[in-house]
């Protein structure tokens, strides 16, 4: 791997440390190189706080004191996403790079956000800074697929998740609770929850499983909870109403806010429900959502072709009859073992 790629790979590794903390901003990492040596690094750690470039430059300033200014003037900065050129919650990173007279910038990929999208690169070039774009571009694009989906498609990145038996059943015929996978899969699911903004279930899943939909088995924040309850039939003693996490209830009748429970009425509950819900989540700055069921809810998103990846656990047990697991077509990953279960991810291209 060439040095440029090694440095950009470090940017990507740093950026991932911001997973679950920076949404709806992108995850970004930056490193500063002086004579083939890494002298500073940083990443976007929290929404509304300093960006990766700021933290990397500050790292150099703290380490090298009075020598830092001269070092920066002879260094190159690598950043996984195009430096911003506009004032948001923080000043433009392009201006900071120009201020410290860093002569060369290597960018993983451009930022499609309308207020950036080439403007950061252009500002740097106009200041006489050499800019190279496209280092590990595919990996950098994949890193922020949630952010790009929200910006370009005006909806969250949608992850379908379900477990199925070895003979492809989702649940018993009566819809009762039946645990298919082992503890390793359950822990992994809780880790995933800390990395996404929200988690969605249908009314029947809420009734049968009474899920908490939190991340109690993995350190990190719990996602916002979303439930589809057309006729507002769910009893308030369910975990979903414990007010521990912001919860959105999509229904046909009521728009109201009670503490951190939001009721959102959809005008038409007979057509385009998945589309309406995803647009509402987009308006609320929800950048990614895991859809956990049940089968009817999952199938409604598959039928609308409104999903980006499906994460499917297959257990070893067999079920003689029951509700068939959803099916979807796309680009499958190589199956991996999770304890005694198998996980396969299908990407909707």
SEMARGU-769965 format. One line per field, with one value per residue (C-alpha): z, x, y; residue in three letters. Coordinates in Angstrom, 1 decimal. Layout:
N
Z <- Z/...
X <- X/...
Y <- Y/...
type <- ALA/...
//
This chain:
349
Z <- 0.0/-1.0/1.7/0.6/1.1/4.5/5.7/4.4/5.9/9.3/8.6/8.1/11.3/13.2/11.6/12.7/16.3/15.9/14.9/16.8/18.1/15.2/13.3/11.3/10.5/8.6/10.3/9.4/10.3/9.5/9.9/9.4/7.9/8.1/6.2/6.1/9.8/11.4/13.7/14.4/14.1/15.0/14.2/14.5/18.0/18.6/16.7/17.0/18.2/16.5/13.1/12.3/10.8/13.8/16.2/14.0/13.8/17.6/18.2/16.4/18.3/21.6/20.9/19.3/20.9/19.3/16.5/15.4/13.1/11.0/10.9/9.6/6.8/5.6/6.1/4.3/5.8/4.8/5.4/4.6/3.4/1.7/4.2/4.7/3.3/5.1/8.6/10.4/14.1/13.6/11.3/7.9/8.0/4.7/6.3/9.1/6.7/4.8/8.0/9.1/5.5/5.1/1.5/0.5/1.2/0.3/0.2/0.3/-1.4/-2.1/0.1/-1.7/0.8/-1.2/1.0/0.5/-2.7/-4.3/-2.6/0.0/-2.6/-4.7/-1.8/-0.9/-4.5/-4.8/-1.8/-3.7/-1.8/-3.8/-3.5/-4.5/-4.4/-4.5/-2.1/-1.1/-2.5/-2.5/1.2/2.1/0.3/2.1/5.5/5.1/3.2/5.8/5.4/1.6/1.5/3.7/1.6/-1.8/-1.3/1.5/3.7/6.3/5.4/6.0/7.5/7.6/10.3/11.0/12.2/10.5/11.2/9.2/7.0/6.6/9.0/10.8/13.7/14.7/12.8/15.7/15.8/19.3/20.6/19.5/20.0/17.0/17.6/20.4/22.8/20.5/17.8/20.5/21.7/18.1/17.5/20.6/19.3/16.0/17.9/19.3/15.8/14.3/15.0/15.3/15.4/14.1/14.8/13.9/16.3/16.5/17.4/20.2/21.6/21.4/22.4/24.5/23.4/25.1/21.9/23.7/23.8/27.3/26.2/24.6/25.8/24.0/23.4/22.7/19.4/19.2/19.1/16.3/16.2/13.6/15.4/13.0/15.4/18.6/20.1/22.1/25.9/27.7/30.1/27.3/27.6/24.5/26.6/29.6/28.4/28.7/25.1/22.6/20.9/17.8/17.3/13.7/13.6/11.6/14.1/16.5/16.3/19.8/22.1/25.6/27.3/24.9/23.1/19.8/18.1/14.3/12.2/8.6/6.4/4.2/5.9/2.9/0.4/0.6/4.3/4.3/2.1/4.4/7.5/6.1/4.9/8.4/9.9/7.4/8.5/12.1/11.2/11.6/9.4/9.8/11.0/11.7/10.9/13.2/12.3/12.3/9.0/7.6/8.4/6.9/3.7/3.3/3.0/0.7/-1.6/-1.7/-2.6/0.3/2.0/1.7/3.4/5.0/7.9/8.2/11.0/10.3/13.3/13.5/14.7/12.4/12.6/11.1/10.1/10.6/9.2/6.3/6.6/4.2/1.1/-0.8/-3.8/-4.0/-3.6/-0.8/1.4/2.4/5.3/8.7/11.8/14.9/17.6/16.4/13.9/10.5/9.4/5.9/4.7/1.4/-0.2/-2.3/-5.4
X <- 0.0/1.4/2.1/-0.9/-3.2/-1.6/-2.2/-5.8/-6.5/-5.5/-8.0/-10.7/-9.8/-9.9/-13.2/-14.9/-14.3/-17.0/-19.7/-22.9/-21.7/-21.6/-24.9/-26.3/-22.7/-20.4/-17.6/-14.2/-10.6/-7.5/-3.7/-0.8/2.4/5.9/8.7/6.9/6.2/2.8/2.9/-0.7/-4.1/-7.7/-11.3/-14.8/-15.7/-19.2/-21.9/-21.5/-17.9/-14.6/-14.1/-11.3/-8.9/-9.2/-8.4/-5.4/-3.9/-4.5/-2.7/0.4/0.2/0.0/2.8/5.3/4.6/6.7/7.9/4.4/3.9/7.0/6.2/2.7/4.1/6.1/3.5/0.6/-2.8/-4.8/-8.6/-11.2/-13.8/-13.5/-12.8/-15.9/-15.9/-19.0/-19.9/-22.1/-21.8/-18.0/-15.9/-14.7/-11.9/-10.6/-9.9/-8.0/-5.8/-5.1/-4.4/-1.7/-0.3/-0.3/0.9/-0.7/-4.0/-5.0/-8.8/-10.5/-13.7/-15.8/-18.6/-22.0/-23.6/-24.6/-22.8/-19.5/-19.5/-16.2/-16.2/-13.7/-11.3/-11.7/-11.0/-7.8/-6.7/-7.3/-5.1/-2.2/-2.6/-2.0/-5.1/-5.3/-8.7/-9.6/-7.2/-9.0/-12.1/-14.4/-13.6/-14.2/-17.5/-18.5/-17.5/-20.2/-22.8/-25.4/-24.5/-24.5/-27.8/-29.5/-28.0/-28.7/-31.9/-33.6/-34.1/-32.1/-29.9/-32.1/-30.9/-33.2/-32.5/-34.0/-33.3/-34.6/-34.5/-32.4/-35.5/-36.2/-39.0/-39.3/-41.7/-44.3/-47.6/-49.4/-46.8/-45.7/-42.2/-39.5/-35.8/-33.8/-30.2/-27.7/-26.2/-23.4/-25.8/-27.8/-24.7/-23.8/-27.2/-26.9/-23.5/-25.2/-27.8/-25.2/-24.0/-27.3/-29.7/-33.0/-34.6/-38.1/-40.7/-44.3/-47.2/-47.3/-43.6/-44.1/-47.1/-45.6/-42.0/-42.4/-38.9/-36.8/-35.0/-31.9/-28.2/-28.0/-25.5/-23.0/-21.5/-22.8/-26.0/-29.3/-31.0/-34.3/-37.3/-39.9/-43.1/-45.9/-49.2/-51.9/-54.8/-52.9/-53.7/-50.5/-50.9/-48.8/-47.3/-45.0/-41.3/-41.6/-43.4/-41.0/-39.6/-36.0/-35.4/-37.0/-39.8/-41.8/-45.2/-46.5/-50.3/-53.4/-54.9/-52.7/-49.9/-48.7/-45.6/-45.8/-42.4/-40.0/-42.7/-43.8/-47.0/-46.8/-50.0/-49.7/-52.5/-52.7/-52.1/-53.1/-50.4/-46.7/-46.4/-42.7/-41.9/-43.9/-42.2/-38.7/-39.3/-40.5/-37.3/-35.2/-36.9/-35.9/-32.2/-32.3/-29.6/-29.9/-32.5/-32.5/-35.9/-36.3/-39.7/-42.0/-42.3/-45.1/-43.1/-39.9/-41.8/-43.4/-40.0/-38.7/-41.8/-41.2/-37.6/-36.8/-33.7/-30.0/-28.8/-30.3/-28.5/-29.8/-29.0/-29.7/-29.9/-29.6/-33.1/-35.8/-39.5/-42.1/-44.4/-44.8/-44.4/-41.9/-38.9/-38.7/-36.6/-34.8/-32.4/-29.1/-25.4/-24.7/-21.6/-19.7/-21.5/-19.7/-20.2/-21.6/-21.4/-23.5/-25.4/-24.6/-24.7/-25.1/-25.5/-27.2/-26.6/-29.3/-27.5
Y <- 0.0/3.4/6.0/8.1/5.2/4.3/7.8/7.9/4.6/6.1/8.9/6.3/4.5/7.7/8.8/5.6/6.5/9.1/6.5/7.1/10.5/12.9/12.4/14.1/15.3/12.9/11.0/12.5/11.8/13.8/13.3/15.7/14.4/16.1/14.4/11.0/11.2/11.5/14.6/15.1/13.5/14.1/13.2/14.7/13.5/15.0/16.8/20.5/20.3/20.7/19.0/16.6/19.1/21.4/18.6/17.4/20.9/21.4/18.1/19.5/22.8/21.0/18.6/21.0/24.4/27.1/24.8/23.9/26.9/26.1/22.4/23.0/25.2/22.2/19.5/17.8/17.2/14.1/14.2/11.6/14.2/17.5/20.3/22.5/26.0/27.4/28.6/26.1/25.3/25.7/27.9/26.6/24.1/25.3/28.7/27.1/25.1/28.4/30.3/27.8/27.7/24.0/23.6/20.3/18.6/15.1/14.5/11.1/12.2/15.3/16.3/16.3/18.7/21.7/24.2/22.4/20.2/21.4/24.8/23.7/22.3/25.5/27.8/25.8/25.9/29.6/30.1/28.4/25.1/21.9/19.6/15.9/14.2/10.5/8.8/5.5/7.2/4.2/3.4/7.1/7.1/3.9/5.4/8.1/6.2/7.3/11.0/10.8/9.0/11.6/14.5/13.0/11.0/13.1/10.0/8.0/5.2/2.1/-1.1/-4.1/-6.7/-10.0/-13.6/-16.7/-20.4/-22.8/-23.5/-19.7/-19.1/-15.8/-16.7/-19.3/-19.1/-17.5/-14.7/-15.6/-14.8/-17.4/-16.7/-17.9/-16.7/-17.0/-14.5/-13.5/-12.3/-10.4/-8.6/-7.6/-6.2/-4.0/-2.8/-1.9/0.1/2.4/3.2/4.2/7.1/5.2/1.7/1.0/-1.8/-2.4/-2.6/-6.4/-6.7/-4.1/-6.1/-9.6/-8.9/-5.7/-4.7/-2.1/-1.3/0.0/-0.8/-2.2/-5.0/-2.6/0.7/3.7/5.7/4.0/4.9/6.8/4.4/4.4/2.4/2.2/2.1/3.1/3.1/3.9/0.5/-0.1/0.0/2.6/0.1/-1.2/-0.4/1.8/4.3/4.4/7.8/6.6/7.4/9.7/7.7/8.5/6.9/7.0/6.8/7.9/10.3/12.2/14.7/15.6/15.7/14.2/14.6/12.8/10.8/12.3/11.3/11.9/11.5/10.5/11.8/8.7/5.4/3.3/4.3/5.2/4.7/3.7/6.7/9.1/7.8/8.0/11.6/12.6/11.0/13.0/16.2/15.3/14.9/11.1/9.9/6.1/3.6/-0.1/-1.7/-4.8/-6.0/-7.7/-9.5/-7.3/-4.1/-5.5/-6.6/-3.3/-1.6/-4.4/-4.0/-0.3/-0.9/1.4/-0.1/0.0/-3.2/-6.2/-7.9/-11.5/-13.9/-17.6/-19.9/-23.6/-24.4/-25.7/-24.7/-27.1/-24.2/-20.5/-17.1/-17.1/-14.8/-11.9/-12.2/-9.5/-9.4/-7.5/-8.0/-10.5/-10.5/-13.6/-15.2/-15.1/-17.1/-15.3/-17.8/-20.7/-18.5/-17.2/-13.5/-12.4/-8.8/-8.0/-4.6/-3.0/-1.7
type <- UNK/UNK/UNK/UNK/UNK/UNK/UNK/UNK/UNK/UNK/UNK/UNK/UNK/UNK/UNK/UNK/UNK/UNK/UNK/UNK/UNK/UNK/UNK/UNK/UNK/UNK/UNK/UNK/UNK/UNK/UNK/UNK/UNK/UNK/UNK/UNK/UNK/UNK/UNK/UNK/UNK/UNK/UNK/UNK/UNK/UNK/UNK/UNK/UNK/UNK/UNK/UNK/UNK/UNK/UNK/UNK/UNK/UNK/UNK/UNK/UNK/UNK/UNK/UNK/UNK/UNK/UNK/UNK/UNK/UNK/UNK/UNK/UNK/UNK/UNK/UNK/UNK/UNK/UNK/UNK/UNK/UNK/UNK/UNK/UNK/UNK/UNK/UNK/UNK/UNK/UNK/UNK/UNK/UNK/UNK/UNK/UNK/UNK/UNK/UNK/UNK/UNK/UNK/UNK/UNK/UNK/UNK/UNK/UNK/UNK/UNK/UNK/UNK/UNK/UNK/UNK/UNK/UNK/UNK/UNK/UNK/UNK/UNK/UNK/UNK/UNK/UNK/UNK/UNK/UNK/UNK/UNK/UNK/UNK/UNK/UNK/UNK/UNK/UNK/UNK/UNK/UNK/UNK/UNK/UNK/UNK/UNK/UNK/UNK/UNK/UNK/UNK/UNK/UNK/UNK/UNK/UNK/UNK/UNK/UNK/UNK/UNK/UNK/UNK/UNK/UNK/UNK/UNK/UNK/UNK/UNK/UNK/UNK/UNK/UNK/UNK/UNK/UNK/UNK/UNK/UNK/UNK/UNK/UNK/UNK/UNK/UNK/UNK/UNK/UNK/UNK/UNK/UNK/UNK/UNK/UNK/UNK/UNK/UNK/UNK/UNK/UNK/UNK/UNK/UNK/UNK/UNK/UNK/UNK/UNK/UNK/UNK/UNK/UNK/UNK/UNK/UNK/UNK/UNK/UNK/UNK/UNK/UNK/UNK/UNK/UNK/UNK/UNK/UNK/UNK/UNK/UNK/UNK/UNK/UNK/UNK/UNK/UNK/UNK/UNK/UNK/UNK/UNK/UNK/UNK/UNK/UNK/UNK/UNK/UNK/UNK/UNK/UNK/UNK/UNK/UNK/UNK/UNK/UNK/UNK/UNK/UNK/UNK/UNK/UNK/UNK/UNK/UNK/UNK/UNK/UNK/UNK/UNK/UNK/UNK/UNK/UNK/UNK/UNK/UNK/UNK/UNK/UNK/UNK/UNK/UNK/UNK/UNK/UNK/UNK/UNK/UNK/UNK/UNK/UNK/UNK/UNK/UNK/UNK/UNK/UNK/UNK/UNK/UNK/UNK/UNK/UNK/UNK/UNK/UNK/UNK/UNK/UNK/UNK/UNK/UNK/UNK/UNK/UNK/UNK/UNK/UNK/UNK/UNK/UNK/UNK/UNK/UNK/UNK/UNK/UNK/UNK/UNK/UNK/UNK/UNK/UNK/UNK/UNK/UNK/UNK/UNK/UNK/UNK/UNK/UNK/UNK/UNK/UNK
//
